[in-house]
C-alpha cells in the first residue's frame, strides 16, 4: 500500500484488554481517520466461550462509538 502512496499502519489490539482498546482509539484520534479496519478475532469452543466473545466484541464498539459521538 505504501508503494502506491497510501499510509499503512499495523496495530495489534487485544480486545479482551480495555487498555489496549483505549490505546487503539486514542491512536486513531491522534492520527486522523482510517479507511479500513481488519478485525481478525475468532471464536471457538463452548456456548460459554461464545457468550464471552459476544461481550468482548461489544467492548471495542463501545469505545469507538464514544469517541466518534463526542
Buried (B, 14 or more C-beta within 10 A) or exposed (E): EEEEEEEEEEEEBEBEEEEBBBEBBEEBEEEEEEEEEEEEEEEEEEEEEEEBBEEBEEBBEEBBEEBEEE
